[in-house]
């Protein structure tokens, strides 16, 4: 089953990891640090799409690093 990221309102951690190409350990580290918001429904952890998009937008830009003078 292929996920349609445009229609999902919330992701399980597994779906989030697949959609955003990160591992479960990294996802839980981001949640624990407060950089990624999550919600609990019983034992299930959900990540709202808006929170996932905000997390992605807040990541540092990649590319060449500036050299110190």
DSSP file (Angstrom, degrees, kcal/mol; ACC not computed):
  #  RESIDUE AA STRUCTURE BP1 BP2  ACC     N-H-->O    O-->H-N    N-H-->O    O-->H-N    TCO  KAPPA ALPHA  PHI   PSI    X-CA   Y-CA   Z-CA
    1    1 A X              0   0    0      0, 0.0     2,-0.4     0, 0.0     0, 0.0   0.000 360.0 360.0 360.0 126.0    0.0    0.0    0.0
    2    2 A X        -     0   0    0      1,-0.0     2,-0.3     2,-0.0     0, 0.0  -0.758 360.0-127.4 -93.4 133.7    1.4    3.4   -1.0
    3    3 A X        -     0   0    0     -2,-0.4     2,-0.8    12,-0.1     3,-0.1  -0.588   7.9-147.5 -79.8 137.7    0.9    6.3    1.3
    4    4 A X    >>  -     0   0    0     -2,-0.3     3,-1.5     1,-0.1     4,-0.9  -0.870  10.8-168.5-103.9  98.4   -0.5    9.5   -0.2
    5    5 A X  T 34 S+     0   0    0     -2,-0.8    -1,-0.1     1,-0.3     3,-0.1   0.735  80.7  63.9 -60.8 -24.6    1.1   12.2    1.9
    6    6 A X  T 34 S+     0   0    0      1,-0.2    -1,-0.3    -3,-0.1    -3,-0.0   0.778 108.9  37.5 -72.4 -26.2   -1.2   14.8    0.5
    7    7 A X  T <4 S+     0   0    0     -3,-1.5     2,-0.3     2,-0.0    -1,-0.2   0.536  90.9 102.8-105.1  -7.4   -4.3   13.3    2.1
    8    8 A X     <  -     0   0    0     -4,-0.9     3,-0.1     1,-0.2    -5,-0.0  -0.605  43.1-175.3 -78.3 133.3   -3.0   12.0    5.4
    9    9 A X  S    S+     0   0    0      1,-0.3    40,-2.3    -2,-0.3    41,-0.4   0.682  74.7  13.9 -95.6 -24.6   -3.8   14.2    8.4
   10   10 A X  E     -A   48   0A   0     38,-0.3     2,-0.3    39,-0.1    -1,-0.3  -0.992  67.8-148.8-150.4 151.1   -1.7   12.1   10.8
   11   11 A X  E     -A   47   0A   0     36,-2.7    36,-2.7    -2,-0.3     2,-0.1  -0.902  15.5-129.9-118.2 145.9    1.0    9.5   10.6
   12   12 A X  E  >  -A   46   0A   0     -2,-0.3     4,-2.8    34,-0.2     5,-0.2  -0.454  43.4-101.9 -73.5 167.6    1.9    6.6   12.8
   13   13 A X  H  > S+     0   0    0     32,-0.7     4,-2.7     1,-0.2     5,-0.2   0.911 125.4  52.3 -60.4 -40.6    5.7    6.6   13.5
   14   14 A X  H  > S+     0   0    0      2,-0.2     4,-2.0     1,-0.2    -1,-0.2   0.927 111.9  44.7 -61.3 -45.7    6.2    3.9   10.9
   15   15 A X  H  > S+     0   0    0      2,-0.2     4,-2.8     1,-0.2     5,-0.2   0.899 112.8  51.8 -65.4 -41.0    4.3    5.9    8.3
   16   16 A X  H  X S+     0   0    0     -4,-2.8     4,-2.6     2,-0.2    -2,-0.2   0.934 109.7  49.3 -59.9 -47.1    6.2    9.1    9.2
   17   17 A X  H  X>S+     0   0    0     -4,-2.7     5,-1.6     1,-0.2     4,-0.6   0.906 114.0  45.3 -61.0 -42.8    9.5    7.3    8.9
   18   18 A X  H  <5S+     0   0    0     -4,-2.0     3,-0.5    -5,-0.2    -1,-0.2   0.922 115.6  46.4 -66.7 -43.9    8.7    5.9    5.5
   19   19 A X  H  <5S+     0   0    0     -4,-2.8    -2,-0.2     1,-0.2    -1,-0.2   0.849 122.1  35.0 -68.3 -35.6    7.2    9.2    4.2
   20   20 A X  H  <5S-     0   0    0     -4,-2.6    -1,-0.2    -5,-0.2    -2,-0.2   0.293 106.3-122.8-106.6   8.8   10.1   11.3    5.4
   21   21 A X  T  <5 +     0   0    0     -4,-0.6     2,-0.3    -3,-0.5    -3,-0.2   0.879  67.0 123.4  54.8  48.8   12.9    8.8    4.9
   22   22 A X      < -     0   0    0     -5,-1.6    -1,-0.2    -6,-0.2     2,-0.1  -0.897  60.5-104.8-130.0 164.8   14.2    8.6    8.4
   23   23 A X     >  -     0   0    0     -2,-0.3     4,-2.3     1,-0.1     5,-0.1  -0.442  27.8-113.3 -86.6 162.2   14.7    5.8   10.9
   24   24 A X  H  > S+     0   0    0      1,-0.2     4,-2.7     2,-0.2     5,-0.2   0.888 116.1  54.6 -61.0 -41.0   12.5    5.0   13.9
   25   25 A X  H  > S+     0   0    0      1,-0.2     4,-2.1     2,-0.2    -1,-0.2   0.928 109.8  46.9 -60.5 -44.9   15.4    5.8   16.3
   26   26 A X  H  > S+     0   0    0      2,-0.2     4,-2.5     1,-0.2    -1,-0.2   0.907 110.9  52.5 -62.7 -42.3   15.8    9.2   14.7
   27   27 A X  H  X S+     0   0    0     -4,-2.3     4,-2.1     1,-0.2    -2,-0.2   0.940 111.5  45.3 -60.1 -47.8   12.1    9.9   14.8
   28   28 A X  H  X S+     0   0    0     -4,-2.7     4,-2.7     1,-0.2    -1,-0.2   0.844 111.4  53.4 -67.5 -32.3   11.9    9.1   18.5
   29   29 A X  H  X S+     0   0    0     -4,-2.1     4,-2.2    -5,-0.2     6,-0.2   0.906 109.1  49.1 -65.0 -40.9   15.0   11.2   19.2
   30   30 A X  H  X>S+     0   0    0     -4,-2.5     6,-1.7     2,-0.2     5,-1.2   0.884 113.1  47.2 -65.6 -38.7   13.4   14.1   17.5
   31   31 A X  H ><5S+     0   0    0     -4,-2.1     3,-1.0     4,-0.2    -2,-0.2   0.941 112.2  49.5 -65.4 -47.9   10.2   13.6   19.5
   32   32 A X  H 3<5S+     0   0    0     -4,-2.7    -2,-0.2     1,-0.3    -1,-0.2   0.858 109.9  51.2 -61.3 -36.2   12.1   13.3   22.8
   33   33 A X  H 3<5S-     0   0    0     -4,-2.2    -1,-0.3    -5,-0.2    -2,-0.2   0.654 113.0-118.8 -76.5 -14.6   14.1   16.5   22.0
   34   34 A X  T <<5S+     0   0    0     -3,-1.0    -3,-0.2    -4,-0.7    -2,-0.1   0.420  86.4 112.4  91.5  -2.1   10.9   18.5   21.3
   35   35 A X  S   <S+     0   0    0     -5,-1.2     2,-0.5    -6,-0.2    -4,-0.2   0.763  79.0  44.2 -74.6 -23.9   11.8   19.2   17.7
   36   36 A X  S    S-     0   0    0     -6,-1.7    -2,-0.3    -9,-0.1     2,-0.2  -0.984  82.7-142.1-124.1 121.2    9.0   17.0   16.5
   37   37 A X        +     0   0    0     -2,-0.5     2,-0.3    14,-0.2    11,-0.2  -0.559  23.7 178.1 -81.2 144.0    5.6   17.2   18.1
   38   38 A X        -     0   0    0     -2,-0.2     2,-0.3     9,-0.1     9,-0.2  -0.929  18.0-143.4-139.8 165.8    3.6   14.0   18.6
   39   39 A X  E     -B   46   0A   0      7,-3.2     7,-3.4    -2,-0.3     2,-0.5  -0.938  13.8-135.2-127.8 150.6    0.2   12.9   20.0
   40   40 A X  E     -B   45   0A   0     -2,-0.3     2,-0.5     5,-0.2     5,-0.2  -0.924  17.3-179.9-110.1 132.8   -0.7    9.8   22.0
   41   41 A X  E >  S-B   44   0A   0      3,-2.8     3,-2.0    -2,-0.5     2,-0.3  -0.916  73.7 -53.2-126.0 101.0   -3.9    7.8   21.3
   42   42 A X  T 3  S-     0   0    0     -2,-0.5     0, 0.0     1,-0.3     0, 0.0  -0.544 120.9 -24.3  63.3-125.2   -3.8    4.9   23.7
   43   43 A X  T 3  S+     0   0    0     -2,-0.3     2,-0.3    -3,-0.1    -1,-0.3   0.548 119.0 101.0 -91.3  -9.1   -0.4    3.3   23.1
   44   44 A X  E <   - B   0  41A   0     -3,-2.0    -3,-2.8   -32,-0.0     2,-0.5  -0.582  63.0-145.7 -83.5 136.9   -0.1    4.6   19.6
   45   45 A X  E     - B   0  40A   0     -2,-0.3   -32,-0.7    -5,-0.2     2,-0.4  -0.896  18.6-169.0-100.4 126.5    2.0    7.7   18.8
   46   46 A X  E     -AB  12  39A   0     -7,-3.4    -7,-3.2    -2,-0.5     2,-0.5  -0.903  12.7-156.2-117.2 146.3    0.7    9.9   16.0
   47   47 A X  E     -A   11   0A   0    -36,-2.7   -36,-2.7    -2,-0.4    -9,-0.1  -0.978  21.1-132.4-120.9 117.0    2.4   12.8   14.2
   48   48 A X  E  >  -A   10   0A   0     -2,-0.5     4,-2.4   -38,-0.2   -38,-0.3  -0.387  17.8-123.2 -66.6 145.3    0.1   15.3   12.7
   49   49 A X  H  > S+     0   0    0    -40,-2.3     4,-2.9     1,-0.2     5,-0.2   0.890 112.8  54.2 -57.3 -40.9    1.0   16.2    9.1
   50   50 A X  H  > S+     0   0    0    -41,-0.4     4,-2.3     1,-0.2    -1,-0.2   0.891 109.4  47.9 -62.4 -37.9    1.3   19.9   10.0
   51   51 A X  H  > S+     0   0    0     -3,-0.2     4,-2.3     2,-0.2    -1,-0.2   0.884 111.8  50.0 -68.5 -37.9    3.8   19.0   12.8
   52   52 A X  H  X S+     0   0    0     -4,-2.4     4,-2.3     2,-0.2    -2,-0.2   0.917 111.9  47.9 -64.5 -43.2    5.8   16.8   10.3
   53   53 A X  H  X S+     0   0    0     -4,-2.9     4,-2.4     2,-0.2    -2,-0.2   0.892 112.0  49.5 -65.6 -39.6    5.9   19.7    7.8
   54   54 A X  H  X S+     0   0    0     -4,-2.3     4,-1.7    -5,-0.2    -1,-0.2   0.906 110.3  51.1 -64.9 -41.0    7.0   22.1   10.4
   55   55 A X  H  X S+     0   0    0     -4,-2.3     4,-0.6     1,-0.2    -2,-0.2   0.927 111.5  47.7 -60.2 -45.4    9.7   19.7   11.6
   56   56 A X  H >< S+     0   0    0     -4,-2.3     3,-1.0     1,-0.2    -2,-0.2   0.912 111.0  50.3 -63.1 -43.3   10.9   19.4    8.0
   57   57 A X  H 3< S+     0   0    0     -4,-2.4    -1,-0.2     1,-0.2    -2,-0.2   0.802 107.9  54.7 -65.9 -29.0   10.9   23.1    7.4
   58   58 A X  H 3< S+     0   0    0     -4,-1.7    -1,-0.2    -5,-0.2    -2,-0.2   0.547  82.3 109.5 -83.9  -7.3   12.9   23.7   10.6
   59   59 A X  S << S-     0   0    0     -3,-1.0     3,-0.1    -4,-0.6     2,-0.0  -0.395  81.6 -99.4 -66.4 146.0   15.7   21.3    9.6
   60   60 A X        -     0   0    0      1,-0.1    -1,-0.1    -2,-0.1     2,-0.1  -0.357  41.1-104.8 -65.7 146.6   19.0   23.1    8.7
   61   61 A X        -     0   0    0      1,-0.1     2,-0.1    -3,-0.1    -1,-0.1  -0.428  34.4-133.5 -69.3 144.1   19.7   23.6    5.0
   62   62 A X        +     0   0    0     -2,-0.1     2,-0.2    -3,-0.1    -1,-0.1  -0.361  52.7  87.0 -89.3 175.5   22.3   21.3    3.5
   63   63 A X  S    S-     0   0    0     -2,-0.1     2,-0.0     2,-0.0     0, 0.0  -0.718  79.5 -14.7 126.9-176.6   25.2   22.3    1.3
   64   64 A X        -     0   0    0     -2,-0.2     2,-0.3     1,-0.1     3,-0.0  -0.300  65.7-125.9 -60.9 138.3   28.7   23.5    1.6
   65   65 A X        -     0   0    0      1,-0.1     2,-0.2    -2,-0.0    -1,-0.1  -0.618  25.1-110.1 -83.6 143.1   29.7   24.7    5.0
   66   66 A X        -     0   0    0     -2,-0.3     2,-0.3     1,-0.1    -1,-0.1  -0.527  33.4-125.3 -71.6 139.3   31.2   28.2    5.3
   67   67 A X        -     0   0    0     -2,-0.2     2,-0.2     1,-0.1    -1,-0.1  -0.683  23.1-113.0 -87.8 139.3   34.9   28.1    6.2
   68   68 A X              0   0    0     -2,-0.3    -1,-0.1     1,-0.1     0, 0.0  -0.459 360.0 360.0 -69.4 140.1   36.0   30.0    9.2
   69   69 A X              0   0    0     -2,-0.2    -1,-0.1     0, 0.0    -2,-0.0   0.463 360.0 360.0 -77.9 360.0   38.3   32.9    8.4
